[in-house]
């Protein structure tokens, strides 16, 4: 009984730890104007709620598109149709409902922060659902692969949603581009992982090599987008700052380690 209770708490801790660490990371990257905890909690809670939206959406897909012969037996169906596309769509809808008109969404980097919190809210619930029955091994693998992936998909989506927010003449274009890239990245990520698992043997190792390379490229892209919007937020702050506000802003914050 005591051992089971201890294991339960270890698994629960392992389930939430990766998202917590990434939340701290992205919060610290917001160099110039920290977001209020109320809005951050709203984004994180919205991400948790998006799991419910996704489950309902996937059920609808299974009873419509999933009835097409042989389609629901393909890796493409599992990775894109019931994972990448509906999950990113539901996160996007949560962003538009909870965050888009929030008065605190007022600089470029905010889009990345809020979209990341939404994605990590989703990842936390999903992680608990997988790790609690799957055990410590599942928790370690997901901490290294799945949760960071959700975070990076959020960075991509948030980057383009900020461009849409502050470039109203190209709003629709940036929204569509961001949503499609996030869906494609998520679907391809899952496809490579699932396909390598199903193949087995030398082919599995070969495909998994592409998966690792893609994961590294995803991280490099995410960091690059973070740095771009850090710079955009700095320029944005410089443009709107008054003389009285000027001395209150640490213009070199982004260069500090």
SVG drawing of the C-alpha trace seen along z (x, -y; Angstrom):
<svg xmlns="http://www.w3.org/2000/svg" viewBox="-20 -62 45 68">
<polyline fill="none" stroke="black" stroke-width="0.4" points="0.0,0.0 2.8,-2.4 4.8,-1.4 1.8,-2.0 1.1,-5.4 4.8,-6.4 4.8,-5.2 1.6,-7.2 3.2,-10.4 6.5,-9.7 4.5,-9.2 2.4,-12.3 5.5,-14.4 7.2,-13.0 4.1,-13.8 4.0,-17.5 7.8,-18.2 8.7,-18.6 5.9,-21.1 6.8,-23.0 10.5,-23.3 9.5,-24.6 7.1,-27.1 9.9,-28.5 12.1,-28.6 9.7,-30.5 8.6,-32.8 12.3,-33.8 12.7,-34.5 10.0,-37.3 12.7,-40.0 10.9,-43.3 7.3,-43.1 6.3,-40.0 2.7,-38.7 0.4,-38.8 -0.1,-35.4 -3.9,-35.7 -3.5,-35.7 -0.9,-33.0 -3.1,-30.8 -6.0,-31.5 -3.8,-30.3 -2.6,-27.2 -6.1,-26.3 -7.3,-26.8 -4.7,-24.4 -5.9,-21.8 -9.4,-22.4 -8.3,-21.9 -7.7,-18.2 -11.5,-17.8 -12.1,-19.7 -9.6,-17.4 -11.2,-14.2 -14.6,-15.3 -13.1,-16.3 -11.3,-13.0 -14.5,-11.1 -16.3,-13.0 -13.4,-12.3 -13.4,-8.6 -17.1,-8.3 -16.9,-10.2 -13.5,-10.2 -12.4,-7.2 -15.1,-5.1 -13.3,-5.2 -11.9,-1.7 -8.3,-1.2 -7.7,-4.9 -8.0,-4.4 -5.3,-1.7 -2.6,-4.0 0.1,-5.9 -1.0,-9.0 -4.4,-8.8 -3.0,-8.3 -0.3,-11.0 -2.1,-13.7 -5.8,-13.2 -6.3,-12.3 -3.3,-14.0 -1.5,-16.8 -4.4,-18.5 -7.1,-18.4 -4.7,-19.0 -3.2,-22.1 -6.6,-23.3 -8.0,-23.1 -5.0,-24.9 -5.5,-27.6 -9.2,-28.0 -8.4,-28.3 -5.8,-31.0 -8.4,-32.9 -11.1,-32.6 -9.0,-33.1 -6.0,-35.3 -6.5,-37.1 -8.5,-40.0 -6.7,-40.0 -5.3,-43.5 -2.1,-42.0 -1.4,-40.6 0.4,-43.8 3.9,-42.8 5.3,-40.4 6.8,-38.0 3.5,-37.6 2.1,-35.4 4.9,-32.9 4.4,-33.0 0.7,-32.4 0.7,-29.8 3.4,-28.0 1.4,-28.0 -1.6,-26.7 0.5,-23.9 2.0,-23.0 -1.4,-22.9 -2.4,-20.4 0.8,-18.5 0.4,-18.3 -3.0,-16.6 -1.9,-14.3 1.2,-13.4 -0.7,-12.4 -3.0,-10.3 0.0,-8.4 2.5,-8.3 0.2,-7.2 -0.7,-3.9 2.6,-3.6 5.1,-3.9 8.4,-5.6 9.9,-4.5 7.0,-6.2 7.4,-9.3 11.1,-9.6 10.6,-9.2 7.8,-11.6 9.7,-14.2 12.5,-14.1 10.4,-13.9 6.6,-14.5 6.3,-17.4 9.1,-19.5 7.5,-18.9 4.2,-20.3 6.1,-23.3 7.9,-23.9 4.6,-23.6 3.3,-26.3 6.3,-28.5 5.7,-28.2 2.0,-28.9 2.5,-31.8 5.2,-33.4 2.8,-33.7 -0.2,-34.7 1.8,-37.6 2.7,-38.6 -1.1,-38.4 -1.9,-40.5 0.5,-43.4 0.3,-43.3 -3.5,-43.6 -3.2,-43.9 -1.7,-40.4 -3.7,-38.9 -5.4,-36.1 -2.3,-35.1 -0.2,-34.8 -2.9,-32.9 -3.2,-30.3 0.5,-30.0 1.1,-29.5 -1.7,-27.0 -0.6,-25.0 3.0,-24.9 2.2,-23.9 -0.1,-21.1 2.4,-19.9 5.3,-19.9 3.2,-18.0 1.9,-15.5 5.3,-14.8 6.8,-14.5 4.3,-11.9 4.4,-10.2 8.2,-9.6 8.0,-8.3 5.0,-6.0 6.3,-4.8 9.7,-3.8 7.9,-1.9 5.8,0.1 8.5,1.0 11.0,2.7 14.5,3.9 17.0,1.8 14.4,-0.3 13.1,-1.3 16.5,-2.6 16.9,-4.4 13.6,-6.2 14.3,-7.0 17.5,-8.7 15.4,-11.1 13.1,-11.6 16.1,-12.6 17.4,-15.0 13.9,-16.5 13.7,-17.0 17.0,-18.8 15.8,-21.0 12.6,-21.7 14.5,-22.9 16.8,-25.1 13.7,-26.6 12.0,-27.2 15.0,-29.0 15.4,-31.1 11.7,-32.2 12.0,-33.0 15.0,-35.3 13.3,-37.0 10.3,-38.0 12.5,-39.1 14.1,-41.5 10.7,-42.5 9.4,-43.2 12.5,-45.4 11.9,-47.4 8.2,-47.7 8.9,-49.0 11.4,-51.5 8.9,-52.9 6.1,-53.4 8.2,-54.4 7.8,-58.0 10.7,-59.9 9.3,-59.1 9.2,-55.4 12.6,-55.3 14.6,-54.9 12.4,-52.2 13.2,-49.8 16.3,-47.6 17.1,-47.8 20.0,-45.4 17.9,-42.7 17.8,-40.5 21.7,-40.3 22.0,-39.2 22.7,-35.6"/>
</svg>
